[in-house]
Amino acid sequence: MHARFSLTASLRTLKEVARPGRVAGRFARGLAGLVIIGHAALLVVILLSSLILLKWNPPVTALMVYRAVTGGQRAQPVRFVPLRQIPRVARLMTIRLEDYHFYQHHGVDLGALREAWQVNSSIGRTAVGGSTIPMQLARNLFLTPRKTYFRKYVESLIALEMDTVMPKDRILELYLNCIEWGRGIYGIGAASSYYYKVGVGALGLDELRRLVTIITNPVRYNVQTFYRSAQMAQRYAFLESRFPDPTSEPADTGPVALIPDAPGPDTVAGPPGQPAAVPGATVPSRAAPGAVVTEPAPAPRDVPRAVPEAKTSTQSAPATTQR
């Protein structure tokens, strides 16, 4: 009788000891289930949104709502400009500064993220983001500009799925028409009208350089005040060197990187193994009316992202702040 009682007490003690472990196990399984369900729901929402965005131009984004709620900013009407009507040189400028490997990666540039982490770790603060154009578009459309690692993670997931569903040119078109260009100013169409009172197609080369320069921080600086920031001044100087005025002598910056564009009737096929040749972009210049600006030959190592041809170049693009 005493032995049976002792055995029963021992079993009861073992159950009491194992109970916290079972509770923790159930909690872990429940948490894992919620994470899986959350990821699945996010992927479904982004898939449907990406399919809709293939043909639909959003008049409102999450960033617009965030600015209105937190800062009381009233957004000016978005003037959507089709990609074919945006000067090719403006697209090249944007890619060279914001996402040099835009046409090569699949939404996320792991090399850029790694280099951004190394820079931030060395200086002890978050200064460089490493966000690609799809990641920046994802943040503008669906998230907020608050700097957290969780936002960066979700931003990366959205960018990967958007890049899978949408063509690169459509992503670039949405990016140029949705990003912030000042307080309440969204899209290159509204920016050109606000700053220069003309359509984007009538902008001169220097006006395009100034607009692309302020993409990284358009709330604090504009096309006239960006010189107050050393980082902004570096961005502008970089664009001046890569996209000089028609009357200036272009620098010998090496071979042009492959940045494909939507095929057109004037695209000329190149030799086997070489990219197709695209005629130079014509940009109206207010300083020299009627002048033709041919896209300069940019250096292959313009941004802090590895490019095989970079061994012969020593000039680099200015670092981009956290985005």
Protein Blocks (a to p, Z undefined) as FASTA:
>chain_A
ZZmmmmmmmmmmmmmmmmmmmmmmmmmmmmmmmmmmmmmmmmmmmmmmmmmmmmpccfbd
fklmmmmmmnopacdddddddfklpcfklmmmmmmmmommlmmmgoiafklmmmmmmmmm
mnopafbgoiafklmmmmmmmmcfbdcfklmmmmmmmmmmmmmmpcfklmmmmmmmmmcc
behiacjklmmmmmnopafklpcfklmmmmmmmmmmmmlpcfklmmmpmklmmmmmmmmm
mmccfkbccddebjaddddddddfkbccddehiacdddddddddfklghiacddddddfb
lbccdcfklmmpcbdcdddddZZ
